[in-house]
Amino acid sequence: MTKQEQLHGILKKLKQALPELRSIVIASTDGLPIAHNAADAPRVAAMAATALGLGKRIGQTAELGSLQETIVRGDQGYFVIYAAGDKGVLAVSAPADANLGLIHLEARGCAGRLAQILEEVIE
Amino acid sequence: MEPLKIVIAGPVGAGKSTIIRTLSETEVVDTDAFASEDIGKKTTTVAMDYGTLHLGDQLLYLFGTPGQDRFDFMWDVLSEGALGLLLLIRGDRPEDFVPARRLLDYITSRHSIPYVLGVTRQDQPPVWEPEEVAVFFGVPAERVVGLNAKDPRSAIGPLLRLLELLIENK
């Protein structure tokens, strides 16, 4: 299986586990889309990288340890950006009535697997 | 005296993060991420750089932007409330001049603020000189200052010029 197939496999599994997700974007930490099911992936990838990068820096200053995720919450939904190792970002968009705990459970596991694959893809 | 918020923009690799690291009197807030594209360096700014600097009694807040077009939303975010713009351009990379011109128009059309163009790498000839860059951009020569972003005495030049412009405009 190629890396791209593995990445799409991860994307598909996450979508199956959490059908309520509006979109999923896997990106590099410098904001380029790698795999996604979003219409506006280039923009989402850049914004996700910015939010995660700033979150990491805030985490350093506030001594929060290694960053896991940055959450944007509006009254109509969530946008959660997970760190996937040093090189990857996993961003998901979900409606307000979604179960955030369940999203974390699935997406954090997914981000861990992504981290391994991306470490080999991006050199 | 009120602190002045200055935005430092420009294409990738122009020296935006470098000038803030060179000049800031306080610990720099940076947001470097691993660069997955070939941009001639290992890391790139994805959100912002932040530092502070006194010019005489005047305190400046320096906000550096990411360089890539895909981060253009950050140009807007960081330009909000800014009183001056320093646009950095690499003097040895004329292919960046046209994108830099677009970037200048992008910011100044949305935020009506005085600007100065800083032409970096003046210590590494052959480079375009400030006068030549002024002609290329079609802007008055006093708006363009040459510098070496790694040298504190040189890097402060364009900010002094920007401060002069701000005082003139008052």
HADDOCK unambig.tbl for C-alpha pairs under 7 A between the chains (distance, minus, plus):
assign (segid A and resid 28 and name CA) (segid B and resid 36 and name CA) 7.00 0.50 0.50
assign (segid A and resid 29 and name CA) (segid B and resid 33 and name CA) 5.82 0.50 0.50
assign (segid A and resid 29 and name CA) (segid B and resid 34 and name CA) 6.50 0.50 0.50
assign (segid A and resid 30 and name CA) (segid B and resid 33 and name CA) 5.62 0.50 0.50
assign (segid A and resid 30 and name CA) (segid B and resid 34 and name CA) 6.31 0.50 0.50
assign (segid A and resid 30 and name CA) (segid B and resid 35 and name CA) 5.78 0.50 0.50
assign (segid A and resid 30 and name CA) (segid B and resid 36 and name CA) 6.73 0.50 0.50
assign (segid A and resid 30 and name CA) (segid B and resid 44 and name CA) 7.00 0.50 0.50
assign (segid A and resid 30 and name CA) (segid B and resid 46 and name CA) 6.14 0.50 0.50
assign (segid A and resid 43 and name CA) (segid B and resid 70 and name CA) 6.70 0.50 0.50
assign (segid A and resid 46 and name CA) (segid B and resid 70 and name CA) 6.08 0.50 0.50
assign (segid A and resid 46 and name CA) (segid B and resid 71 and name CA) 6.10 0.50 0.50
assign (segid A and resid 49 and name CA) (segid B and resid 46 and name CA) 6.51 0.50 0.50
assign (segid A and resid 50 and name CA) (segid B and resid 46 and name CA) 5.01 0.50 0.50
assign (segid A and resid 50 and name CA) (segid B and resid 47 and name CA) 4.68 0.50 0.50
assign (segid A and resid 53 and name CA) (segid B and resid 31 and name CA) 5.51 0.50 0.50
assign (segid A and resid 53 and name CA) (segid B and resid 33 and name CA) 6.98 0.50 0.50
assign (segid A and resid 53 and name CA) (segid B and resid 46 and name CA) 6.27 0.50 0.50
assign (segid A and resid 53 and name CA) (segid B and resid 47 and name CA) 6.34 0.50 0.50
assign (segid A and resid 54 and name CA) (segid B and resid 31 and name CA) 6.11 0.50 0.50
assign (segid A and resid 54 and name CA) (segid B and resid 47 and name CA) 5.99 0.50 0.50
assign (segid A and resid 57 and name CA) (segid B and resid 31 and name CA) 6.33 0.50 0.50
assign (segid A and resid 87 and name CA) (segid B and resid 34 and name CA) 6.48 0.50 0.50
assign (segid A and resid 122 and name CA) (segid B and resid 36 and name CA) 6.38 0.50 0.50
